[in-house]
Amino acid sequence: MYQTTIKSIGNEAKAFEAEKMMILFGDNAPTELADFCYVIDLVLVDEDITKEHTLKLDDVSYRITSVGDAVRKNLNDLGHITLKFDGSTTAGQPGSLYLEDKEIVDVKPGSKITIEK
């Protein structure tokens, strides 16, 4: 359904892991934000993302617990969403994808992000 590759990791991006967050952005990340982002290939999402889907970081699966209203549009337009690993069942922010409260795997440039049924 969706797969992209992490191209680069901003110098400050991993600092957000303490807050259980990863900020994704396509190549067009504004300069002032690029240091805080995981830069990904811009790939179109071909269907709505729902709680029935699973997100994978490389080979580690995370259950989707809630989906912000703007996640699909933002991924398609900018490659920009926030992954929140806090288990929220209500989407507090439209551009955030909420995932089960589980340790974030260590990703590197070349790591894959996949959303599948």
Z-matrix of the N, CA and C atoms (Angstrom, degrees):
N
C 1 1.447
C 2 1.535 1 110.93
N 3 1.337 2 116.07 1 -41.53
C 4 1.464 3 120.40 2 179.50
C 5 1.524 4 108.20 3 -155.62
N 6 1.321 5 115.63 4 133.98
C 7 1.463 6 119.88 5 172.29
C 8 1.515 7 108.55 6 -150.72
N 9 1.314 8 115.69 7 134.31
C 10 1.452 9 121.52 8 176.26
C 11 1.522 10 108.74 9 -139.13
N 12 1.303 11 114.97 10 172.03
C 13 1.460 12 121.96 11 -178.92
C 14 1.521 13 109.61 12 -121.58
N 15 1.318 14 115.87 13 138.62
C 16 1.464 15 120.11 14 173.15
C 17 1.526 16 107.04 15 -76.35
N 18 1.334 17 115.60 16 119.52
C 19 1.460 18 121.06 17 -177.27
C 20 1.522 19 112.11 18 -88.46
N 21 1.332 20 115.42 19 -39.30
C 22 1.461 21 120.40 20 179.21
C 23 1.523 22 108.93 21 -156.24
N 24 1.322 23 114.69 22 164.06
C 25 1.467 24 120.77 23 -178.34
C 26 1.521 25 107.66 24 -128.29
N 27 1.331 26 115.76 25 122.22
C 28 1.467 27 120.45 26 178.75
C 29 1.519 28 111.66 27 -61.60
N 30 1.318 29 116.00 28 153.11
C 31 1.464 30 122.08 29 -176.43
C 32 1.527 31 113.40 30 -56.92
N 33 1.329 32 117.72 31 -30.12
C 34 1.468 33 121.79 32 -176.77
C 35 1.529 34 112.97 33 -106.10
N 36 1.334 35 118.24 34 1.36
C 37 1.464 36 121.62 35 -172.72
C 38 1.528 37 112.86 36 -60.23
N 39 1.314 38 117.52 37 -42.43
C 40 1.462 39 120.35 38 -176.31
C 41 1.532 40 112.33 39 -69.21
N 42 1.326 41 117.72 40 -17.46
C 43 1.470 42 120.49 41 177.68
C 44 1.528 43 111.49 42 -60.98
N 45 1.339 44 117.16 43 -29.79
C 46 1.461 45 120.78 44 -179.60
C 47 1.529 46 112.33 45 -73.73
N 48 1.329 47 117.62 46 -14.13
C 49 1.457 48 119.49 47 178.39
C 50 1.524 49 111.41 48 -62.68
N 51 1.328 50 117.11 49 -29.61
C 52 1.465 51 120.18 50 175.84
C 53 1.528 52 110.93 51 -63.35
N 54 1.340 53 116.12 52 -25.61
C 55 1.465 54 122.33 53 177.21
C 56 1.528 55 110.87 54 -94.50
N 57 1.345 56 116.39 55 9.65
C 58 1.465 57 123.26 56 -179.54
C 59 1.524 58 112.00 57 61.56
N 60 1.349 59 115.42 58 43.30
C 61 1.464 60 120.65 59 -178.02
C 62 1.524 61 111.41 60 -137.67
N 63 1.329 62 114.18 61 148.79
C 64 1.464 63 122.26 62 167.91
C 65 1.523 64 106.63 63 -132.36
N 66 1.320 65 117.09 64 129.46
C 67 1.457 66 121.42 65 179.22
C 68 1.530 67 107.95 66 -102.52
N 69 1.330 68 115.49 67 120.26
C 70 1.461 69 121.33 68 179.20
C 71 1.520 70 109.46 69 -101.13
N 72 1.315 71 116.39 70 144.69
C 73 1.463 72 121.37 71 176.16
C 74 1.518 73 108.25 72 -151.87
N 75 1.317 74 116.57 73 145.70
C 76 1.458 75 121.63 74 174.58
C 77 1.522 76 110.18 75 -72.65
N 78 1.323 77 116.04 76 -174.81
C 79 1.472 78 122.44 77 -178.89
C 80 1.518 79 113.61 78 -57.06
N 81 1.325 80 116.21 79 -21.75
C 82 1.462 81 120.33 80 -174.50
C 83 1.529 82 113.00 81 -90.88
N 84 1.312 83 117.68 82 23.74
C 85 1.463 84 120.36 83 178.30
C 86 1.528 85 109.31 84 -58.82
N 87 1.342 86 117.05 85 130.45
C 88 1.466 87 119.09 86 176.60
C 89 1.534 88 110.53 87 -57.67
N 90 1.310 89 115.89 88 144.41
C 91 1.463 90 121.69 89 -176.85
C 92 1.517 91 112.29 90 -51.36
N 93 1.340 92 116.85 91 -41.13
C 94 1.461 93 120.01 92 -177.03
C 95 1.531 94 112.64 93 -71.01
N 96 1.336 95 118.16 94 -14.04
C 97 1.466 96 121.53 95 179.35
C 98 1.525 97 113.34 96 -106.58
N 99 1.319 98 117.95 97 -19.66
C 100 1.467 99 122.02 98 -172.00
C 101 1.526 100 112.99 99 -55.47
N 102 1.316 101 118.66 100 -36.51
C 103 1.466 102 121.59 101 -179.77
C 104 1.518 103 112.91 102 -64.95
N 105 1.336 104 117.12 103 -18.54
C 106 1.462 105 121.66 104 -175.74
C 107 1.534 106 112.37 105 -102.96
N 108 1.326 107 117.34 106 3.85
C 109 1.469 108 121.47 107 -170.79
C 110 1.519 109 113.51 108 -117.28
N 111 1.325 110 113.15 109 155.72
C 112 1.449 111 122.76 110 164.79
C 113 1.522 112 104.40 111 -94.28
N 114 1.321 113 117.58 112 112.09
C 115 1.464 114 121.76 113 -176.82
C 116 1.525 115 108.04 114 -83.55
N 117 1.346 116 114.93 115 127.03
C 118 1.465 117 121.18 116 -175.84
C 119 1.525 118 111.06 117 -121.77
N 120 1.325 119 114.94 118 161.36
C 121 1.458 120 120.43 119 170.46
C 122 1.519 121 108.06 120 -67.65
N 123 1.318 122 117.11 121 138.31
C 124 1.465 123 122.03 122 176.58
C 125 1.528 124 107.99 123 -79.41
N 126 1.331 125 115.56 124 113.53
C 127 1.463 126 122.83 125 -178.26
C 128 1.518 127 107.49 126 -130.31
N 129 1.325 128 117.10 127 136.27
C 130 1.464 129 120.79 128 -178.84
C 131 1.522 130 111.15 129 -74.70
N 132 1.334 131 114.78 130 140.69
C 133 1.462 132 122.68 131 174.10
C 134 1.522 133 106.18 132 -90.61
N 135 1.320 134 117.60 133 123.79
C 136 1.457 135 119.41 134 -172.51
C 137 1.524 136 115.29 135 -92.09
N 138 1.331 137 117.92 136 -0.38
C 139 1.464 138 120.54 137 174.01
C 140 1.528 139 108.89 138 -157.36
N 141 1.333 140 115.21 139 166.93
C 142 1.459 141 119.09 140 -179.94
C 143 1.531 142 110.73 141 -64.49
N 144 1.322 143 115.02 142 140.99
C 145 1.458 144 121.58 143 176.03
C 146 1.531 145 107.08 144 -87.57
N 147 1.331 146 116.13 145 131.92
C 148 1.463 147 120.58 146 -178.64
C 149 1.527 148 110.52 147 -131.29
N 150 1.330 149 114.95 148 175.36
C 151 1.464 150 120.47 149 178.13
C 152 1.531 151 111.89 150 -68.99
N 153 1.320 152 117.26 151 -11.04
C 154 1.461 153 119.82 152 176.91
C 155 1.531 154 111.82 153 -80.56
N 156 1.318 155 117.14 154 -8.69
C 157 1.459 156 121.67 155 -179.90
C 158 1.529 157 111.15 156 -92.03
N 159 1.320 158 114.20 157 167.99
C 160 1.463 159 122.21 158 178.02
C 161 1.522 160 108.05 159 -127.53
N 162 1.315 161 116.85 160 139.81
C 163 1.459 162 121.54 161 173.13
C 164 1.520 163 107.78 162 -101.30
N 165 1.332 164 115.68 163 137.36
C 166 1.462 165 120.39 164 176.25
C 167 1.515 166 109.76 165 -121.01
N 168 1.314 167 115.33 166 135.60
C 169 1.462 168 122.86 167 168.91
C 170 1.523 169 104.32 168 -107.40
N 171 1.306 170 115.81 169 109.54
C 172 1.466 171 121.80 170 -169.74
C 173 1.529 172 107.53 171 53.70
N 174 1.323 173 118.68 172 -115.80
C 175 1.470 174 120.37 173 -176.65
C 176 1.527 175 113.43 174 -104.37
N 177 1.315 176 118.37 175 8.92
C 178 1.464 177 121.70 176 -178.81
C 179 1.527 178 109.35 177 -100.56
N 180 1.331 179 116.40 178 125.12
C 181 1.461 180 122.34 179 -176.83
C 182 1.528 181 111.42 180 -94.66
N 183 1.338 182 114.93 181 143.73
C 184 1.460 183 122.97 182 176.33
C 185 1.527 184 107.50 183 -130.99
N 186 1.316 185 115.88 184 126.58
C 187 1.464 186 121.12 185 177.18
C 188 1.521 187 108.76 186 -71.40
N 189 1.331 188 117.32 187 134.10
C 190 1.460 189 122.27 188 176.56
C 191 1.528 190 107.62 189 -80.61
N 192 1.337 191 116.54 190 126.42
C 193 1.467 192 120.47 191 -176.99
C 194 1.526 193 112.60 192 -104.76
N 195 1.334 194 117.75 193 -22.11
C 196 1.464 195 122.06 194 177.70
C 197 1.528 196 108.85 195 -166.19
N 198 1.352 197 115.19 196 152.62
C 199 1.470 198 120.33 197 -175.88
C 200 1.530 199 108.83 198 -130.79
N 201 1.323 200 117.14 199 121.30
C 202 1.460 201 121.15 200 175.27
C 203 1.517 202 111.33 201 -64.92
N 204 1.338 203 116.31 202 149.75
C 205 1.469 204 122.44 203 -175.95
C 206 1.527 205 113.83 204 -58.97
N 207 1.329 206 118.28 205 -26.28
C 208 1.464 207 120.88 206 -174.19
C 209 1.534 208 113.41 207 -103.05
N 210 1.320 209 118.35 208 6.26
C 211 1.466 210 120.58 209 -174.31
C 212 1.530 211 111.88 210 -58.97
N 213 1.320 212 117.90 211 -52.27
C 214 1.473 213 119.64 212 -177.54
C 215 1.524 214 111.07 213 -62.32
N 216 1.330 215 117.21 214 -47.19
C 217 1.466 216 121.14 215 -179.86
C 218 1.528 217 110.87 216 -59.98
N 219 1.334 218 117.20 217 -46.52
C 220 1.460 219 120.65 218 -178.37
C 221 1.528 220 112.16 219 -65.06
N 222 1.342 221 116.98 220 -39.26
C 223 1.468 222 118.91 221 176.55
C 224 1.518 223 110.44 222 -63.27
N 225 1.327 224 116.50 223 -43.77
C 226 1.468 225 120.40 224 -178.36
C 227 1.523 226 112.26 225 -67.98
N 228 1.327 227 117.86 226 -39.83
C 229 1.472 228 121.51 227 -175.18
C 230 1.524 229 113.29 228 -82.60
N 231 1.343 230 116.55 229 -42.19
C 232 1.469 231 120.74 230 -170.73
C 233 1.526 232 114.50 231 -127.47
N 234 1.327 233 116.53 232 -13.35
C 235 1.463 234 118.76 233 -171.08
C 236 1.515 235 110.82 234 70.05
N 237 1.338 236 116.71 235 20.48
C 238 1.468 237 120.69 236 -171.07
C 239 1.525 238 112.54 237 -114.12
N 240 1.329 239 114.96 238 108.90
C 241 1.462 240 121.44 239 169.60
C 242 1.523 241 107.76 240 -143.97
N 243 1.312 242 115.33 241 168.08
C 244 1.454 243 121.28 242 173.41
C 245 1.521 244 107.88 243 -110.58
N 246 1.318 245 116.41 244 129.71
C 247 1.456 246 121.73 245 171.97
C 248 1.515 247 106.92 246 -92.96
N 249 1.325 248 116.42 247 123.28
C 250 1.468 249 120.84 248 179.31
C 251 1.522 250 108.26 249 -116.52
N 252 1.310 251 115.17 250 118.61
C 253 1.460 252 122.58 251 -176.15
C 254 1.528 253 109.60 252 -97.56
N 255 1.340 254 116.30 253 57.06
C 256 1.465 255 119.47 254 -175.80
C 257 1.527 256 114.17 255 -121.10
N 258 1.334 257 117.53 256 2.87
C 259 1.454 258 121.15 257 176.45
C 260 1.512 259 115.74 258 74.55
N 261 1.333 260 118.53 259 10.85
C 262 1.470 261 120.98 260 -179.24
C 263 1.516 262 110.69 261 -59.57
N 264 1.327 263 115.85 262 136.14
C 265 1.460 264 120.63 263 178.43
C 266 1.523 265 111.62 264 -99.89
N 267 1.331 266 116.42 265 -3.37
C 268 1.460 267 122.37 266 175.06
C 269 1.518 268 107.98 267 -122.79
N 270 1.328 269 115.79 268 130.78
C 271 1.469 270 120.51 269 -178.99
C 272 1.522 271 109.58 270 -76.34
N 273 1.308 272 117.31 271 107.68
C 274 1.456 273 121.83 272 179.96
C 275 1.516 274 113.42 273 -78.99
N 276 1.331 275 116.82 274 -26.72
C 277 1.463 276 121.37 275 -179.19
C 278 1.526 277 108.82 276 -129.90
N 279 1.339 278 117.68 277 135.28
C 280 1.460 279 120.52 278 -174.36
C 281 1.527 280 114.76 279 -63.55
N 282 1.314 281 118.10 280 -26.59
C 283 1.457 282 121.31 281 -177.68
C 284 1.520 283 113.91 282 -98.77
N 285 1.332 284 116.72 283 19.67
C 286 1.468 285 120.15 284 -178.40
C 287 1.515 286 111.93 285 -115.48
N 288 1.320 287 114.55 286 142.63
C 289 1.455 288 123.10 287 174.12
C 290 1.524 289 105.89 288 -109.88
N 291 1.331 290 115.68 289 120.13
C 292 1.461 291 121.58 290 -175.29
C 293 1.519 292 109.99 291 -97.12
N 294 1.324 293 114.60 292 133.69
C 295 1.460 294 121.82 293 -174.71
C 296 1.520 295 109.75 294 -126.46
N 297 1.327 296 115.12 295 163.20
C 298 1.455 297 119.11 296 -179.73
C 299 1.532 298 110.55 297 -56.23
N 300 1.322 299 114.79 298 151.07
C 301 1.461 300 122.61 299 -179.32
C 302 1.532 301 107.75 300 -76.87
N 303 1.316 302 114.06 301 94.84
C 304 1.465 303 121.21 302 -174.32
C 305 1.523 304 107.06 303 -148.70
N 306 1.320 305 116.44 304 149.17
C 307 1.468 306 120.83 305 -179.47
C 308 1.520 307 111.28 306 -55.02
N 309 1.330 308 115.52 307 138.18
C 310 1.459 309 121.66 308 179.59
C 311 1.528 310 108.67 309 -81.84
N 312 1.324 311 115.15 310 124.34
C 313 1.459 312 120.56 311 179.37
C 314 1.535 313 109.17 312 -66.00
N 315 1.319 314 116.44 313 150.76
C 316 1.463 315 121.67 314 178.88
C 317 1.528 316 109.15 315 -77.22
N 318 1.325 317 116.40 316 110.24
C 319 1.465 318 120.93 317 179.13
C 320 1.523 319 110.04 318 -101.78
N 321 1.312 320 114.23 319 159.06
C 322 1.470 321 121.29 320 -178.03
C 323 1.523 322 108.28 321 -137.65
N 324 1.334 323 118.31 322 167.57
C 325 1.455 324 118.62 323 171.46
C 326 1.534 325 109.05 324 -54.52
N 327 1.327 326 115.54 325 132.51
C 328 1.459 327 120.38 326 -175.61
C 329 1.521 328 112.89 327 100.73
N 330 1.346 329 117.28 328 -15.86
C 331 1.463 330 120.03 329 177.40
C 332 1.518 331 109.84 330 -66.15
N 333 1.329 332 115.59 331 149.55
C 334 1.467 333 122.00 332 -178.66
C 335 1.523 334 110.33 333 -102.05
N 336 1.341 335 114.38 334 142.17
C 337 1.465 336 122.76 335 170.71
C 338 1.520 337 105.61 336 -115.93
N 339 1.327 338 116.23 337 122.99
C 340 1.464 339 121.73 338 -176.47
C 341 1.517 340 109.04 339 -128.51
N 342 1.342 341 116.09 340 140.99
C 343 1.458 342 120.75 341 170.25
C 344 1.522 343 105.45 342 -120.98
N 345 1.341 344 115.67 343 126.49
C 346 1.453 345 120.37 344 -175.33
C 347 1.520 346 110.84 345 -144.58
N 348 1.328 347 114.48 346 165.58
C 349 1.475 348 120.41 347 178.74
C 350 1.510 349 109.84 348 -80.93
